[in-house]
Amino acid sequence: MNTVERIVESYFRLCRCCFTYSDVKVVDGNNRQLDILAVSVVTGDQYLMRSEVQTPDPLRTLGSGGCG
């Protein structure tokens, strides 16, 4: 589990009072897995989260003016 997944999982567990389960393998899913499943213990609401980190393309920012 990466850092972003830990933050999202902790938010749902601590702030939304959810039972969470991470990195769930899909049966007969051809190497598929679910990042985070959560179920609220208060309301019974169910959540499925996919988290990822995106960084800006460093080559795109070089041609945007800069210093000079």
C-alpha positions as CSV (number, residue, x, y, z in Angstrom):
1,M,0.0,0.0,0.0
2,N,1.5,3.4,-1.0
3,T,1.3,6.6,1.0
4,V,-1.7,8.0,-0.8
5,E,-3.7,4.8,-0.2
6,R,-2.7,4.9,3.5
7,I,-4.0,8.5,3.8
8,V,-7.3,7.7,2.1
9,E,-7.8,4.5,4.1
10,S,-7.0,6.3,7.4
11,Y,-9.5,9.1,6.5
12,F,-12.3,6.6,5.9
13,R,-11.4,4.6,9.0
14,L,-10.9,7.4,11.5
15,C,-13.1,10.3,10.2
16,R,-16.0,8.4,8.5
17,C,-16.2,5.4,11.0
18,C,-15.7,2.8,8.3
19,F,-14.4,-0.7,8.3
20,T,-11.8,-0.7,5.6
21,Y,-10.1,-3.5,3.6
22,S,-7.2,-2.8,1.2
23,D,-5.6,-4.6,-1.7
24,V,-8.4,-7.0,-2.3
25,K,-7.7,-9.5,-5.0
26,V,-10.5,-10.2,-7.5
27,V,-11.3,-13.9,-7.8
28,D,-10.9,-15.0,-11.4
29,G,-10.1,-11.3,-12.2
30,N,-6.9,-11.9,-14.3
31,N,-4.5,-10.2,-11.9
32,R,-7.0,-7.5,-10.9
33,Q,-7.3,-6.0,-7.4
34,L,-9.3,-3.3,-5.6
35,D,-7.4,-0.6,-3.8
36,I,-9.6,0.1,-0.9
37,L,-13.1,-1.1,0.1
38,A,-14.9,0.6,3.0
39,V,-18.2,0.1,4.7
40,S,-19.6,2.6,7.2
41,V,-20.4,0.9,10.5
42,V,-22.9,3.7,11.3
43,T,-25.0,4.0,8.0
44,G,-24.0,0.9,6.1
45,D,-22.8,3.0,3.1
46,Q,-20.3,1.2,0.9
47,Y,-17.3,2.8,-0.8
48,L,-14.8,1.6,-3.4
49,M,-11.7,3.8,-3.8
50,R,-9.0,3.9,-6.4
51,S,-6.1,6.2,-5.5
52,E,-3.1,7.2,-7.6
53,V,-0.4,9.9,-7.6
54,Q,0.1,12.1,-10.5
55,T,3.0,14.4,-11.0
56,P,3.4,17.1,-13.6
57,D,5.4,16.3,-16.7
58,P,8.8,17.9,-16.1
59,L,9.5,18.3,-19.9
60,R,6.3,20.2,-20.4
61,T,7.2,22.8,-17.8
62,L,10.6,23.5,-19.4
63,G,9.0,25.2,-22.4
64,S,6.6,27.4,-20.5
65,G,8.6,30.6,-20.2
66,G,10.6,30.1,-17.0
67,C,13.4,32.6,-16.1
68,G,14.4,34.6,-19.0
